[in-house]
């Protein structure tokens, strides 16, 4: 074990992105072209942590059959398998309100015009919920249409992000993959990433991409190497199918996150909707009426609360791989198990070992 101060963290590549699953080659490290002073402008008070250079960090969410968080488990309740082989957990935490850096990626394409105001409100609510003014929590905003643009750099102030969200307008294509690339390469770092605070991306969109220079597999590997957990708030409306939804699901599930579908649940508690579901298909909740707007707002609020609760209510497990022949460029599969029945365990599916 070595003790690394956060000041050293951003100055050298050992831990700035150097933990397994977080390490990258040169193009993958955020703000590599920034001087250390620029990277140190945003962050929590100076402190130090003790982390082994080849330690693997695994955030884990456990929910019951009704989707409620199971938050009273102990270290003995978990097992980690690396390439099928059991590992010894070196560190365990179930602390609530864990420090995070959250990237808000907002779809500004033409596809989001129908419910744009609702998306804006939910994204603003999410920003205020996850950035309550505490310096433990930081965030940044990226909007993506034909291009991906960093609209607000890393900050503790949720109001800055909300102000910019309110000014956003939809139009054009969707460069989702480029937005993820920018989230991993073009923002200010917070001292201590990716150990404390952890890295999270929340995508408010439908998974569609028709404008990016990067590909799905490229940005998925980049996110895995940078220890990013991706969540999605789907903007696909009730009764509509979206072939690109699988992209959003893959990004989330492979990194240990999930996708919420607030617009799919608008009618779930309403009886009597027509046999062919569509936005205008329920006489009780006609699009444009106050009843529909109210149900839509409530559904979005529930999705925001669920995502925010999960981001700050995770178990953190760390272990040192027992394998001696780990190859830096070889993706290694992870599997986390819990000694309980009827629970769902979410964790990233694997990691890339530390580069030499």
HELIX and SHEET records of a PDB file:
HELIX    1   1 UNK A    6  UNK A   11  1                                   6    
HELIX    2   2 UNK A   13  UNK A   16  1                                   4    
HELIX    3   3 UNK A   26  UNK A   28  5                                   3    
HELIX    4   4 UNK A   36  UNK A   39  1                                   4    
HELIX    5   5 UNK A   75  UNK A   77  5                                   3    
HELIX    6   6 UNK A  110  UNK A  112  5                                   3    
HELIX    7   7 UNK A  116  UNK A  130  1                                  15    
HELIX    8   8 UNK A  158  UNK A  167  1                                  10    
HELIX    9   9 UNK A  176  UNK A  185  1                                  10    
HELIX   10  10 UNK A  216  UNK A  225  1                                  10    
HELIX   11  11 UNK A  245  UNK A  255  1                                  11    
HELIX   12  12 UNK A  262  UNK A  265  5                                   4    
HELIX   13  13 UNK A  283  UNK A  285  5                                   3    
HELIX   14  14 UNK A  290  UNK A  311  1                                  22    
SHEET    1   A 2 UNK A   2  UNK A   5  0                                        
SHEET    2   A 2 UNK A  48  UNK A  51 -1                                        
SHEET    1   B 4 UNK A  89  UNK A  93  0                                        
SHEET    2   B 4 UNK A 315  UNK A 320 -1                                        
SHEET    3   B 4 UNK A  55  UNK A  64 -1                                        
SHEET    4   B 4 UNK A 343  UNK A 346 -1                                        
SHEET    1   C 4 UNK A  85  UNK A  87  0                                        
SHEET    2   C 4 UNK A  78  UNK A  82 -1                                        
SHEET    3   C 4 UNK A 331  UNK A 338 -1                                        
SHEET    4   C 4 UNK A 350  UNK A 352 -1                                        
SHEET    1   D 6 UNK A 148  UNK A 155  0                                        
SHEET    2   D 6 UNK A 137  UNK A 144 -1                                        
SHEET    3   D 6 UNK A 100  UNK A 107  1                                        
SHEET    4   D 6 UNK A 198  UNK A 205  1                                        
SHEET    5   D 6 UNK A 228  UNK A 234  1                                        
SHEET    6   D 6 UNK A 259  UNK A 260  1                                        
END                                                                             
